[in-house]
Amino acid sequence: MSDRGGDGHDGRPDAADEPALFSALLEDSAEDLYENAPCGYLSTLMDGQIAKVNRTLLDWLGYRREDLVGRRRFADLLTVGGQLYHETHFAPLLRMQGELSGIALEMKAADGSRLPVLVTSVVKTGGDGEPLLIRTTVFDARDRRAYEAELLRARQEADRERERLQRLAATLQQTLLPPALEDVPGLEVAAHYHIASVDEVGGDFYDLFPLTADTWGLFLGDVCGKGAAAAAVTSLTRYTLRAAAVYDPDPAAVLGNLNTVLNQNQNGTDPRFCTVVFGLLTPDWAAGGFHITLASGGHPPAVLMRADGGARYLPTPGGQLIGVLPDAHIATTTLRLGPGDTLLLYTDGLTEARTDRSGGRYGDEALLDFARALAPTTASAVVEALSGLLTSLGGGVDDDTAVLAVTVPAGAR
């Protein structure tokens, strides 16, 4: 005869007995629910003396009931720091408010170990409104503490990784800029690079370099995008400009060569184009100063600040982005930079910087007014002033900005 029937021989109740057992489980006594709750319960007198404690909390802390009831205060179960917090903050606030919820504390177990807990306390009053006792619920926060510790570890690791990437970005950015500007006899030169975000490599660039004994090339530009892809295009652009200028120093030819290189390297997912202005500088030995030819491919116009205090944009209309079209139009202009004159090149991170919360931009007119207020000036003075301006705009500068200025010193011949 099988022992798997409903006679209970296998230790399981008969099916007929299950409803009765289920009903009995539902009718557990309030005392049992109190003693074996998944959280700790503690009742104290108003002076903190423990009057009642459930088995759950006793098990967590390793105490016997007789060790605590009528013999210890709630604060005695806290660490030194917890006792200080209880006396200076917890107890006074509880008396004033009548309830405190979710307070993080540490309790001392009988073996000296610490138990992180979350505590909720409520003051119970009598019919006359006078406080009689404090009922406290204690939640085990060990899992939460472990979770918070893991979050902290992950955040610290993320911070270290971010610092590493920032150092990498800064190093990469430095390789895309000349370590120092060429010393051109009879010319003062200054430049500045303003980084909008330390987390990303920008695509702005500039350079000044000799072509012959009495000819120099300069350029300043802005590659589309940010990050490693923009850095790769910036590197390609800088070296192409230098090489093209050696082959044919005519500014329009230099930019035409760059346009061909970038256009041939285009692909749908990684656009390779930029705005750039290239200049050819030759000294004017007879009258002093320099003759300059500028070619622009979609770049903001340069600012000319004269020795007489005037300032204006140098128009280069119609210049198209470099790298987009197979045969981009290159706009050119020529000028003579005399003693006391300053030429300023910049990228659009300056004029497109936000100046207020409504999103208003700094703009071309503001820059021209800025230049007129400075003129006559020097390369170092205008670059220093623009550096201060960019810093004052703070988070409004959301794109990297490069500025490059050249001045023929006053009285130079």
C-alpha distance (Angstrom), angle and dihedral (degrees) to the residues before:
residue distance angle dihedral
M1 . . .
S2 3.79 . .
D3 3.80 119.3 .
R4 3.84 91.1 -154.2
G5 3.81 95.1 86.9
G6 3.76 128.2 106.0
D7 3.80 95.9 -85.3
G8 3.80 92.9 102.3
H9 3.85 94.6 -116.5
D10 3.79 90.7 130.0
G11 3.81 92.9 56.9
R12 3.77 94.5 -101.8
P13 3.80 123.2 111.9
D14 3.74 120.8 -110.4
A15 3.78 114.9 -98.3
A16 3.78 88.6 -111.9
D17 3.81 90.4 58.4
E18 3.84 96.5 50.1
P19 3.86 97.1 82.7
A20 3.79 90.2 51.7
L21 3.83 91.5 49.1
F22 3.80 91.6 47.2
S23 3.80 90.2 50.3
A24 3.81 90.4 49.8
L25 3.80 91.0 52.4
L26 3.79 90.4 52.6
E27 3.77 90.0 52.7
D28 3.82 96.5 57.2
S29 3.78 110.7 150.8
A30 3.77 120.8 -99.6
E31 3.79 87.7 -120.9
D32 3.81 91.6 57.9
L33 3.77 91.3 48.3
Y34 3.81 89.7 50.4
E35 3.77 95.8 47.0
N36 3.82 96.8 46.0
A37 3.78 101.4 34.1
P38 3.84 116.2 140.1
C39 3.82 87.8 -114.4
G40 3.77 134.5 50.8
Y41 3.81 121.5 -98.9
L42 3.78 124.4 -158.8
S43 3.80 131.6 175.4
T44 3.79 120.7 -166.5
L45 3.77 137.5 177.1
M46 3.80 116.9 -110.9
D47 3.81 90.1 -93.2
G48 3.81 89.3 57.8
Q49 3.82 98.0 -104.8
I50 3.80 110.9 148.4
A51 3.82 112.2 -113.4
K52 3.78 100.9 167.6
V53 3.81 137.4 8.3
N54 3.79 131.8 176.7
R55 3.79 127.9 -124.1
T56 3.82 93.1 -111.6
L57 3.79 92.9 62.8
L58 3.80 92.0 42.1
D59 3.81 89.9 54.1
W60 3.79 92.3 47.9
L61 3.81 92.6 51.6
G62 3.81 98.2 34.6
Y63 3.81 96.1 -124.7
R64 3.81 132.0 134.7
R65 3.77 117.0 -125.0
E66 3.80 92.1 -115.9
D67 3.83 89.6 55.4
L68 3.79 91.0 65.0
V69 3.79 114.6 21.8
G70 3.80 110.0 91.5
R71 3.82 90.9 -7.9
R72 3.81 108.1 68.5
R73 3.77 138.1 40.7
F74 3.78 125.2 -132.6
A75 3.80 90.8 -112.5
D76 3.84 89.2 56.6
L77 3.80 88.3 67.7
L78 3.79 92.6 57.2
T79 3.80 130.2 87.2
V80 3.80 118.3 -105.4
G81 3.79 91.5 -96.2
G82 3.79 90.3 46.8
Q83 3.80 91.8 50.5
L84 3.81 90.4 52.6
Y85 3.79 91.5 48.8
H86 3.81 90.9 46.4
E87 3.78 93.9 53.2
T88 3.82 97.2 42.2
H89 3.81 101.9 36.3
F90 3.79 117.5 1.4
A91 3.81 100.7 51.7
P92 3.85 96.6 40.8
L93 3.82 92.4 48.1
L94 3.80 91.4 46.2
R95 3.79 91.0 53.2
M96 3.81 91.5 49.4
Q97 3.81 99.5 41.9
G98 3.79 102.1 27.8
E99 3.81 92.3 -136.6
L100 3.79 139.7 51.5
S101 3.79 124.2 -175.7
G102 3.80 136.2 -162.1
I103 3.81 98.6 2.4
A104 3.82 112.7 169.0
L105 3.82 113.1 -133.9
E106 3.79 139.4 151.1
M107 3.81 121.7 -124.1
K108 3.81 125.4 -156.4
A109 3.78 116.5 -124.7
A110 3.80 122.0 -146.6
D111 3.81 90.5 -103.2
G112 3.81 91.9 54.1
S113 3.80 96.2 -103.7
R114 3.78 121.2 131.0
L115 3.79 127.1 -118.3
P116 3.81 117.1 -160.0
V117 3.80 108.9 -142.1
L118 3.79 143.2 172.4
V119 3.79 112.5 -133.3
T120 3.80 131.8 -157.1
S121 3.80 118.3 -175.2
V122 3.81 130.8 -173.9
V123 3.81 127.5 -172.1
K124 3.83 111.8 -133.7
T125 3.81 117.1 -152.0
G126 3.80 134.8 -161.3
G127 3.76 128.1 -121.6
D128 3.79 90.2 -82.9
G129 3.81 91.5 55.1
E130 3.78 94.0 -110.3
P131 3.84 115.2 138.1
L132 3.80 112.2 -107.8
L133 3.80 107.7 172.6
I134 3.80 145.1 -16.5
R135 3.77 122.1 -115.9
T136 3.79 114.3 -157.2
T137 3.79 129.6 -169.7
V138 3.81 116.9 -157.5
F139 3.81 122.9 -159.1
D140 3.80 122.5 -164.3
A141 3.81 106.1 -117.7
R142 3.81 98.6 -178.4
D143 3.79 93.5 109.0
R144 3.78 90.5 45.1
R145 3.81 91.2 48.6
A146 3.80 90.3 50.6
Y147 3.80 89.6 48.5
E148 3.81 91.6 49.6
A149 3.80 90.5 47.8
E150 3.80 89.8 52.2
L151 3.79 90.5 48.4
L152 3.80 89.9 50.6
R153 3.80 91.4 48.6
A154 3.81 90.7 49.1
R155 3.80 91.2 48.2
Q156 3.79 92.1 49.4
E157 3.78 89.9 49.3
A158 3.81 90.2 49.1
D159 3.82 90.0 49.6
R160 3.80 90.7 51.5
E161 3.79 90.7 48.5
R162 3.79 90.8 49.0
E163 3.80 91.0 50.7
R164 3.80 89.5 50.4
L165 3.80 91.6 50.7
Q166 3.80 90.7 46.5
R167 3.80 90.6 53.9
L168 3.79 89.5 47.7
A169 3.82 91.3 49.0
A170 3.81 91.6 48.3
T171 3.80 91.8 49.4
L172 3.79 91.8 48.0
Q173 3.80 90.8 47.4
Q174 3.80 90.9 53.5
T175 3.79 91.4 53.7
L176 3.82 89.7 57.2
L177 3.82 93.2 56.7
P178 3.81 128.3 62.7
P179 3.82 112.2 -100.1
A180 3.81 87.8 -133.6
L181 3.79 136.4 -0.4
E182 3.80 119.1 -108.0
D183 3.80 115.9 -96.9
V184 3.81 104.4 -120.4
P185 3.82 114.5 -168.0
G186 3.80 110.5 -119.8
L187 3.80 93.9 14.3
E188 3.80 133.9 93.6
V189 3.81 113.3 -148.2
A190 3.83 131.8 -171.7
A191 3.80 135.2 168.1
H192 3.78 139.4 -179.8
Y193 3.80 135.0 -167.5
H194 3.81 117.5 -156.6
I195 3.82 114.2 -161.1
A196 3.79 113.5 -147.0
S197 3.82 95.2 -169.0
V198 3.79 128.8 17.8
D199 3.81 88.8 -153.9
E200 3.80 97.5 66.4
V201 3.79 138.0 46.3
G202 3.78 111.0 -121.2
G203 3.78 126.8 -140.7
D204 3.82 100.7 -131.4
F205 3.80 118.8 115.4
Y206 3.81 143.4 169.4
D207 3.80 139.9 177.0
L208 3.81 143.9 173.1
F209 3.80 119.6 -157.7
P210 3.84 141.9 159.7
L211 3.81 121.2 -101.2
T212 3.80 100.4 175.6
A213 3.79 135.2 -8.1
D214 3.82 90.8 -77.9
T215 3.82 104.2 20.0
W216 3.79 129.1 80.0
G217 3.76 134.1 -176.5
L218 3.77 126.9 -148.4
F219 3.78 132.9 -179.3
L220 3.80 141.0 175.8
G221 3.78 127.4 -175.4
D222 3.77 150.8 150.1
V223 3.81 125.4 -125.1
C224 3.80 119.3 -148.5
G225 3.82 113.1 -102.5
K226 3.78 137.0 4.8
G227 3.77 138.8 -101.3
A228 3.78 131.4 39.8
A229 3.82 94.6 -29.1
A230 3.81 91.7 54.2
A231 3.81 90.4 45.4
A232 3.81 90.4 54.9
V233 3.81 91.4 51.6
T234 3.81 90.6 45.4
S235 3.78 91.4 53.5
L236 3.81 91.6 47.6
T237 3.82 90.6 47.6
R238 3.81 95.6 49.9
Y239 3.78 95.2 49.4
T240 3.81 93.0 42.6
L241 3.81 90.9 52.7
R242 3.79 92.2 50.7
A243 3.79 93.5 46.3
A244 3.81 93.8 44.5
A245 3.81 91.4 50.6
V246 3.79 91.1 54.9
Y247 3.81 90.5 50.6
D248 3.84 95.2 45.7
P249 3.83 117.9 -4.3
D250 3.81 94.8 -163.1
P251 3.86 102.1 121.1
A252 3.82 94.0 -137.0
A253 3.80 90.7 50.6
V254 3.81 91.2 48.1
L255 3.79 92.4 54.7
G256 3.81 91.2 42.1
N257 3.79 89.1 56.1
L258 3.81 91.2 48.9
N259 3.81 90.6 48.6
T260 3.81 90.5 54.8
V261 3.80 92.9 49.5
L262 3.81 94.9 48.2
N263 3.79 94.2 41.7
Q264 3.80 92.0 52.1
N265 3.81 89.4 51.3
Q266 3.80 94.8 51.7
N267 3.78 121.6 125.4
G268 3.79 131.6 172.7
T269 3.80 97.7 -111.1
D270 3.81 99.2 40.2
P271 3.82 111.3 43.2
R272 3.79 112.4 -156.7
F273 3.78 112.0 -161.4
C274 3.77 139.3 114.3
T275 3.76 146.5 176.6
V276 3.79 114.1 -114.5
V277 3.79 142.3 166.7
F278 3.80 120.2 -153.7
G279 3.79 124.3 -166.6
L280 3.79 134.4 -166.3
L281 3.83 114.8 -153.4
T282 3.81 124.8 -162.3
P283 3.81 124.4 170.4
D284 3.80 120.7 -112.9
W285 3.78 98.0 -137.0
A286 3.78 94.4 -179.1
A287 3.80 102.3 50.8
G288 3.80 100.7 16.9
G289 3.76 126.4 -113.8
F290 3.81 128.9 62.5
H291 3.77 139.6 -68.7
I292 3.80 109.9 -133.6
T293 3.79 130.1 -167.8
L294 3.80 114.8 -166.8
A295 3.80 126.7 -165.2
S296 3.79 120.1 -169.0
G297 3.77 131.1 -162.7
G298 3.79 104.4 -166.3
H299 3.81 92.6 -46.5
P300 3.84 126.4 141.4
P301 3.82 111.1 -93.7
A302 3.78 119.5 -93.9
V303 3.82 119.9 -112.4
L304 3.79 119.9 -124.6
M305 3.82 115.9 -157.4
R306 3.80 112.3 -168.3
A307 3.78 129.6 -149.0
D308 3.82 89.1 -117.2
G309 3.83 90.7 63.6
G310 3.80 98.3 -100.2
A311 3.79 124.1 128.8
R312 3.81 132.1 -169.7
Y313 3.75 143.0 157.5
L314 3.79 118.5 -100.5
P315 3.81 104.3 -128.9
T316 3.79 117.1 -130.5
P317 3.81 99.7 167.5
G318 3.77 122.9 -177.0
G319 3.79 97.9 22.1
Q320 3.80 108.7 147.7
L321 3.80 131.9 -146.9
I322 3.77 112.8 -81.7
G323 3.80 115.3 -116.5
V324 3.82 100.2 17.6
L325 3.82 102.4 88.6
P326 3.82 126.3 38.1
D327 3.82 90.3 -127.0
A328 3.81 107.8 27.9
H329 3.80 119.0 -173.2
I330 3.81 112.3 -114.5
A331 3.82 118.0 -154.5
T332 3.82 118.6 -149.4
T333 3.79 137.2 -170.2
T334 3.80 134.3 176.3
L335 3.79 132.2 -148.5
R336 3.75 143.2 164.8
L337 3.79 115.2 -122.1
G338 3.78 105.7 -151.2
P339 3.81 132.1 -170.7
G340 3.82 109.7 -58.4
D341 3.83 93.3 16.1
T342 3.82 122.1 124.8
L343 3.80 129.8 -161.2
L344 3.81 118.4 -156.6
L345 3.81 126.1 -162.5
Y346 3.82 121.4 -175.4
T347 3.79 143.2 163.0
D348 3.80 124.4 -116.1
G349 3.81 94.2 -104.8
L350 3.82 83.6 87.9
T351 3.80 100.7 51.0
E352 3.82 93.3 37.6
A353 3.81 94.5 51.4
R354 3.82 114.0 123.8
T355 3.79 114.1 -115.6
D356 3.82 100.4 -174.3
R357 3.80 142.3 18.2
S358 3.79 92.0 -96.2
G359 3.79 89.4 67.2
G360 3.81 98.1 -107.5
R361 3.80 112.6 164.7
Y362 3.80 128.5 -132.3
G363 3.81 91.1 -123.8
D364 3.80 139.9 -173.0
E365 3.81 96.7 -75.9
A366 3.80 92.8 53.3
L367 3.81 90.4 51.6
L368 3.81 91.6 49.6
D369 3.81 90.9 49.3
F370 3.80 87.8 48.9
A371 3.83 90.4 52.8
R372 3.81 93.1 47.0
A373 3.80 90.2 52.4
L374 3.80 90.0 53.7
A375 3.81 100.4 42.1
P376 2.91 126.5 141.7
T377 3.78 91.4 41.9
T378 3.78 144.6 132.4
A379 3.78 133.2 -107.9
S380 3.79 93.6 -107.8
A381 3.82 92.7 46.3
V382 3.80 95.5 50.6
V383 3.81 92.8 45.1
E384 3.79 91.1 49.2
A385 3.81 90.7 48.9
L386 3.82 92.3 49.3
S387 3.79 90.8 47.2
G388 3.80 89.0 55.5
L389 3.81 91.1 46.4
L390 3.81 92.4 52.4
T391 3.79 90.9 48.1
S392 3.81 91.4 50.1
L393 3.81 90.7 53.9
G394 3.82 89.3 58.7
G395 3.79 113.6 174.6
G396 3.79 90.0 6.3
V397 3.79 88.1 81.3
D398 3.79 99.1 78.9
D399 3.81 96.8 163.3
D400 3.80 129.6 56.0
T401 3.80 114.0 -99.7
A402 3.78 130.1 -153.3
V403 3.82 124.1 -169.2
L404 3.80 127.8 -174.1
A405 3.81 124.4 -177.9
V406 3.82 133.9 -178.4
T407 3.81 126.7 -168.1
V408 3.76 134.1 -173.7
P409 3.80 102.1 -140.2
A410 3.79 114.6 -116.4
G411 3.81 111.9 -96.2
A412 3.82 93.2 21.6
R413 3.79 117.5 146.6
